[in-house]
């Protein structure tokens, strides 16, 4: 398998267009066309991880957090990023990351956290907004199937666990070909009436250009008519955080369950433990900004990392806030990578990094 094949499998699951504007997910170091001999999975790319990859004969490292958030001006070994890049290039090791795109993907980081806690009825907590478009194309009836297929293969018509989703309505199009036109049907200078279908598909805005190009390639008209409509709808299948349900249980017992599920010795929390809890919201990494969304959706507990002192204040009677740590919430991301690659090639050599550890220590 090539690096390109591995990255395509990951990006089919967690498209790069889902990442936040400040992020730098994707290929970081290496040749996309190189053959993969072995893969090492980790949360953070550290120098000891690169050394482990060399020792194991793995020439591809896949991490959750990007090694590079911004460009390097020099590679002279003054920072760990510079040393890692130099060592990776010297040893023909590719480095790839899937960060906030995997956070926002359906079945991604936050869904894995929910799985560890046994949540049911899991859905996105803070859906992406303003990212959906509706493309409307007007197609002669005999060409509708081909045009629809091309648009869906280019990325349109995806709704959660469904694809090839569309809507069509029959009508009649009118046009008059002028001198110089090469009409698919009709005669120069005469108004033509054509039985058409209004074909509608949903698409993420990042894929609009690709979908339109696919439509134009197979559409029989010389000048196809189409609309691109901006939608205000939330994308309920992509976004940060999740919310779901558990069978009611005492709050203190649930906090103990959190510690066991994420293998943490210490958690920080605020709020009353006197009642049972059943609706749980969470966001891996640093997610304090979504606490208000958890409150709005009547969560009894909100779990995240990197909460500041004042984040814990003001809502003690309304919600239990739990900080399990940044690394702790995202440590199972490696399992998602493993499942994606195993599904594509069950016999491929994939290892979890043994030298990985949380860089934040507790005494």
Wavefront OBJ file of the C-alpha trace (Angstrom):
o trace
v 0.000 0.000 0.000
v 1.126 3.552 -0.655
v 0.944 6.501 1.700
v -1.658 8.006 -0.619
v -3.923 4.965 -0.205
v -3.659 5.127 3.588
v -4.388 8.853 3.722
v -7.322 8.484 1.340
v -8.897 5.876 3.631
v -8.560 8.230 6.616
v -9.836 11.251 4.684
v -12.818 9.320 3.336
v -13.719 8.828 7.016
v -12.692 12.309 8.206
v -12.466 14.721 5.226
v -9.925 17.505 5.582
v -12.601 20.127 4.899
v -14.086 19.359 8.321
v -11.044 20.759 10.119
v -11.125 24.119 11.882
v -9.662 27.129 10.038
v -6.667 27.359 12.408
v -5.748 23.690 12.090
v -3.097 21.959 9.941
v -4.322 18.406 9.491
v -3.099 16.177 6.682
v 0.301 15.190 5.354
v 3.138 16.815 7.307
v 6.335 15.136 6.104
v 7.152 12.684 3.319
v 6.287 11.354 -0.114
v 2.639 10.489 -0.783
v 3.641 7.930 -3.444
v 6.041 5.953 -1.256
v 5.224 2.358 -0.312
v 4.242 1.837 3.324
v 6.231 -0.874 5.112
v 4.748 -0.356 8.569
v 2.664 2.176 10.505
v 3.071 3.533 14.024
v 0.017 5.161 15.626
v 0.230 7.854 18.296
v -1.502 10.900 19.735
v 1.511 13.242 19.597
v 4.647 13.021 17.457
v 7.643 13.193 19.782
v 11.310 12.413 19.139
v 11.043 9.093 20.950
v 8.137 8.135 18.678
v 10.287 8.673 15.580
v 13.066 6.595 17.164
v 10.543 3.840 17.873
v 9.337 3.906 14.262
v 12.928 3.549 13.068
v 13.503 0.647 15.451
v 10.322 -1.125 14.345
v 10.988 -0.598 10.640
v 7.822 1.515 10.270
v 8.071 4.261 7.686
v 4.777 6.021 8.414
v 3.648 7.727 11.626
v -0.020 8.665 11.999
v -0.888 11.006 14.859
v -3.903 12.898 16.120
v -2.158 16.167 16.924
v -0.215 17.884 14.129
v 3.552 18.055 14.448
v 3.483 21.344 12.526
v 0.855 24.020 13.123
v 2.787 26.715 11.266
v 5.656 26.762 8.799
v 9.279 26.204 9.737
v 11.682 28.915 8.566
v 14.758 26.832 9.346
v 15.538 23.183 10.014
v 18.674 23.356 12.144
v 17.629 21.271 15.159
v 16.839 24.076 17.569
v 13.317 22.807 18.338
v 11.863 19.350 18.656
v 9.804 19.979 15.504
v 12.968 20.758 13.517
v 14.760 17.689 14.892
v 11.800 15.428 14.125
v 11.417 16.720 10.569
v 15.134 16.283 9.886
v 15.202 12.768 11.333
v 12.010 11.744 9.511
v 13.351 12.933 6.153
v 16.741 11.286 6.748
v 15.036 7.957 7.509
v 12.313 8.182 4.809
v 9.515 8.340 7.388
v 6.190 9.939 6.468
v 4.206 11.823 9.106
v 0.456 12.338 8.785
v -2.148 13.691 11.204
v -5.929 13.856 11.453
v -6.871 16.447 14.051
v -10.029 18.561 14.190
v -11.333 16.864 11.049
v -11.383 13.636 13.079
v -12.861 15.526 16.044
v -15.755 16.688 13.854
v -16.289 13.502 11.852
v -19.264 11.239 12.470
v -17.810 8.327 14.440
v -14.683 10.315 15.279
v -12.895 11.213 18.503
v -15.929 12.229 20.546
v -17.956 9.231 19.412
v -15.065 7.016 20.573
v -15.190 8.713 23.978
v -18.948 8.077 24.112
v -18.343 4.433 23.242
v -15.930 4.082 26.185
v -18.622 5.350 28.542
v -21.421 3.287 26.986
v -23.559 6.232 25.863
v -26.700 5.597 23.836
v -28.539 7.823 21.339
v -25.279 9.665 20.634
v -25.444 12.775 18.454
v -23.299 15.809 17.670
v -23.294 18.432 20.432
v -22.252 21.512 18.403
v -22.970 20.903 14.699
v -21.047 22.791 12.050
v -23.077 25.745 10.776
v -23.220 27.454 7.402
v -21.278 24.689 5.667
v -24.105 23.112 3.644
v -25.140 24.056 0.136
v -27.958 22.889 -2.129
v -27.077 22.500 -5.796
v -30.052 22.597 -8.148
v -29.502 21.451 -11.738
v -32.032 21.435 -14.574
v -31.534 18.297 -16.649
v -33.362 16.736 -19.627
v -35.177 13.674 -18.325
v -33.176 11.096 -20.248
v -29.892 12.383 -18.750
v -30.981 12.677 -15.092
v -29.583 9.326 -13.926
v -26.129 9.991 -15.386
v -25.948 13.532 -14.015
v -27.154 12.473 -10.566
v -24.612 9.629 -10.427
v -21.748 11.945 -11.396
v -22.676 14.534 -8.759
v -23.021 11.954 -5.999
v -19.730 10.276 -6.910
v -18.100 13.708 -6.600
v -19.313 14.029 -2.994
v -22.892 15.306 -3.101
v -25.913 13.589 -1.590
v -24.398 12.415 1.712
v -26.636 12.478 4.798
v -25.213 10.641 7.786
v -25.233 6.923 7.013
v -26.897 7.458 3.623
v -25.493 8.438 0.261
v -26.958 9.108 -3.216
v -29.617 11.305 -1.573
v -31.417 13.628 -4.013
v -34.774 15.111 -4.917
v -36.207 15.689 -8.374
v -39.335 17.240 -9.808
v -40.506 17.136 -13.411
v -41.106 20.325 -15.347
v -40.507 21.971 -18.695
v -37.552 24.092 -19.748
v -37.698 26.732 -22.493
v -34.855 28.185 -24.535
v -34.131 29.611 -27.983
v -30.752 28.794 -29.545
v -29.102 31.853 -31.147
v -26.633 32.000 -34.018
v -23.418 30.200 -33.046
v -25.119 27.897 -30.538
v -24.800 24.130 -30.772
v -28.001 22.951 -29.055
v -28.336 19.377 -27.823
v -31.979 19.594 -28.871
v -33.871 22.304 -30.764
v -33.276 24.542 -33.778
v -31.534 27.906 -34.187
v -33.935 30.810 -33.791
v -36.891 28.738 -32.589
v -38.082 28.577 -28.960
v -37.663 24.989 -27.802
v -39.623 23.221 -25.048
v -37.797 20.370 -23.283
v -39.117 17.974 -20.643
v -36.676 18.371 -17.730
v -36.217 17.456 -14.100
v -35.185 19.845 -11.350
v -32.479 17.809 -9.597
v -31.494 18.865 -6.048
v -28.563 17.547 -3.988
v -26.939 18.654 -0.726
v -23.174 19.110 -0.520
v -20.565 20.574 1.808
v -19.409 23.947 0.515
v -15.840 22.656 0.186
v -16.981 20.163 -2.454
v -19.172 22.504 -4.514
v -16.561 23.121 -7.204
v -15.872 19.417 -7.648
v -19.570 18.540 -7.813
v -20.358 21.306 -10.310
v -17.433 20.210 -12.500
v -18.694 16.608 -12.451
v -22.187 17.773 -13.392
v -20.966 19.930 -16.288
v -18.836 17.089 -17.640
v -21.821 14.784 -18.247
v -24.682 17.263 -18.720
v -25.823 17.171 -22.366
v -26.622 20.880 -22.636
v -24.106 23.330 -24.045
v -25.067 25.833 -21.320
v -26.558 23.953 -18.336
v -28.596 25.987 -15.859
v -27.893 25.416 -12.159
v -28.200 27.175 -8.793
v -26.019 27.062 -5.668
v -28.090 27.889 -2.594
v -26.542 28.664 0.809
v -28.368 26.880 3.630
v -28.710 27.945 7.247
v -29.250 24.337 8.355
v -26.907 22.826 10.925
v -24.871 19.919 9.641
v -26.039 17.406 12.226
v -23.512 14.840 10.990
v -20.378 16.915 11.572
v -19.299 19.053 14.497
v -17.514 19.127 17.821
v -18.553 17.245 20.928
v -21.337 14.720 21.441
v -24.293 14.255 23.754
v -26.004 11.006 24.649
v -27.739 9.025 27.368
v -26.979 6.416 30.002
v -29.283 4.589 32.354
v -29.755 6.840 35.407
v -27.052 6.328 38.032
v -25.715 8.234 41.059
v -23.470 11.110 40.067
v -20.589 9.999 42.285
v -20.680 6.512 40.783
v -20.612 8.013 37.295
v -17.523 10.073 38.106
v -15.857 6.849 39.208
v -16.907 5.300 35.904
v -15.249 8.180 34.049
v -11.988 7.587 35.901
v -12.069 3.892 35.079
v -13.008 4.366 31.417
v -10.230 6.879 30.744
v -7.719 5.341 33.144
v -7.140 8.534 35.115
v -6.181 8.711 38.775
v -7.451 12.263 39.258
v -10.191 14.393 37.759
v -11.289 17.969 38.437
v -14.999 18.659 38.772
v -17.572 21.109 40.043
v -21.278 20.753 40.785
v -23.521 18.797 43.085
v -23.298 14.989 43.302
v -26.577 14.531 45.166
v -28.734 13.518 42.155
v -28.686 10.773 39.540
v -27.349 11.604 36.076
v -28.448 10.265 32.691
v -27.711 12.832 29.955
v -23.993 13.195 29.261
v -22.173 15.649 26.984
v -18.455 15.635 26.198
v -15.790 17.073 23.950
v -12.277 15.660 23.656
v -9.273 17.939 24.036
v -9.934 21.533 25.075
v -13.691 22.016 24.883
v -14.733 24.458 27.595
v -16.329 26.697 24.933
v -19.098 24.123 24.396
v -20.216 24.080 28.031
v -23.060 26.478 27.191
v -24.249 24.106 24.458
v -24.262 21.243 26.966
v -26.341 23.407 29.316
v -28.745 24.357 26.527
v -29.336 20.675 25.777
v -29.980 19.883 29.457
v -26.915 17.711 30.012
v -26.406 16.587 33.584
v -22.629 16.189 33.098
v -20.174 17.808 30.696
v -16.747 16.184 30.232
v -13.775 17.851 28.548
v -10.187 18.963 29.190
v -8.162 22.126 29.803
v -10.899 23.930 31.741
v -9.846 27.149 33.462
v -10.637 27.984 37.072
v -13.446 30.395 36.237
v -15.044 27.927 33.794
v -16.090 25.883 36.797
v -17.987 28.738 38.431
v -21.574 29.882 38.058
v -23.423 26.709 37.087
v -22.778 24.382 40.009
v -26.491 23.712 40.565
v -27.262 23.125 36.881
v -24.506 20.812 35.657
v -21.517 18.773 36.766
v -18.378 19.896 34.922
v -15.572 17.365 34.650
v -12.022 18.002 33.432
v -10.284 14.713 32.663
v -7.304 16.291 30.863
v -6.522 16.971 27.212
v -4.526 13.848 26.399
v -6.814 11.619 28.448
v -9.868 12.444 26.350
v -8.111 11.856 23.029
v -5.913 8.888 23.882
v -8.197 6.409 22.084
v -7.919 8.189 18.731
v -5.312 5.585 17.774
v -8.034 2.938 17.834
v -9.971 4.821 15.154
v -6.903 4.939 12.879
v -6.331 1.239 13.482
v -9.890 0.296 12.550
v -9.835 2.420 9.371
v -6.593 0.876 8.100
v -7.480 -2.668 9.155
v -10.736 -2.437 7.239
v -8.801 -1.527 4.099
v -6.079 -4.151 4.583
v -6.536 -6.628 7.474
v -3.005 -8.044 7.097
v -1.112 -4.772 7.246
v 1.509 -4.155 9.956
v 0.137 -1.530 12.364
v 1.504 -0.833 15.846
v 0.501 1.418 18.719
v 3.436 3.507 19.923
v 4.856 2.011 23.118
v 6.943 5.076 23.980
v 3.990 7.458 24.006
v 3.017 9.087 27.266
v 1.099 12.066 28.491
v 3.513 15.025 28.637
v 1.547 16.401 31.620
v 2.473 14.649 34.861
v 0.668 14.515 38.186
v 2.543 14.219 41.478
l 1 2 3 4 5 6 7 8 9 10 11 12 13 14 15 16 17 18 19 20 21 22 23 24 25 26 27 28 29 30 31 32 33 34 35 36 37 38 39 40 41 42 43 44 45 46 47 48 49 50 51 52 53 54 55 56 57 58 59 60 61 62 63 64 65 66 67 68 69 70 71 72 73 74 75 76 77 78 79 80 81 82 83 84 85 86 87 88 89 90 91 92 93 94 95 96 97 98 99 100 101 102 103 104 105 106 107 108 109 110 111 112 113 114 115 116 117 118 119 120 121 122 123 124 125 126 127 128 129 130 131 132 133 134 135 136 137 138 139 140 141 142 143 144 145 146 147 148 149 150 151 152 153 154 155 156 157 158 159 160 161 162 163 164 165 166 167 168 169 170 171 172 173 174 175 176 177 178 179 180 181 182 183 184 185 186 187 188 189 190 191 192 193 194 195 196 197 198 199 200 201 202 203 204 205 206 207 208 209 210 211 212 213 214 215 216 217 218 219 220 221 222 223 224 225 226 227 228 229 230 231 232 233 234 235 236 237 238 239 240 241 242 243 244 245 246 247 248 249 250 251 252 253 254 255 256 257 258 259 260 261 262 263 264 265 266 267 268 269 270 271 272 273 274 275 276 277 278 279 280 281 282 283 284 285 286 287 288 289 290 291 292 293 294 295 296 297 298 299 300 301 302 303 304 305 306 307 308 309 310 311 312 313 314 315 316 317 318 319 320 321 322 323 324 325 326 327 328 329 330 331 332 333 334 335 336 337 338 339 340 341 342 343 344 345 346 347 348 349 350 351 352 353 354 355 356 357 358 359 360 361 362 363
